Amino acid sequence: SSSGARLWPDSVNLRREELFDFQDEAASRIAHALVPQIAAAELRCSLRRPPEHLGAYHLLFRASEMIARLDRESCTEAGRLLEHALGIDAGYGNLHGAYAGWLTLRMFQGWSNDWAGDKALMENTAKIALRLDPDNARTLRSLICVSLQSRRCSCCSPAMGVRSLNCRSEQKRSGR
């Protein structure tokens, strides 16, 4: 480099036939080093601008950061950002997947005021996300989590492990 900094700390001795494999390895290592830096730069960029001036992509970045805080207030604001982003770009599959994931988190944290309504909205949003992006792992995870919880007991509280006083599964086990 012009500054004298060492850009690649490894030395490599290769035979000619190994050159292409090394190029693939080098490209992969560079990409893995750059992706988190680019994501951090994108987040910093989105945080400097008011939400109403952001596109769907940057709103998704900002909402993801807020969701990661795992507190109710930040999660609620993240939902508003995701809804705003969906209004901007309804054809963005990853955005639908993020919204489905947000709904799932809200349900399982016990922050949903309408479990059945949120479940229906999450399933509908997830179907859209999978139509737009069939391999969206975030969406598939949300569908699996809600499906498993629903099979466990349809009358239980949205919070994991909390049972309703009128839980039909519990009544059957106790003979009531």
Beta strands, then each sheet from edge to edge (+ up, - down):
end
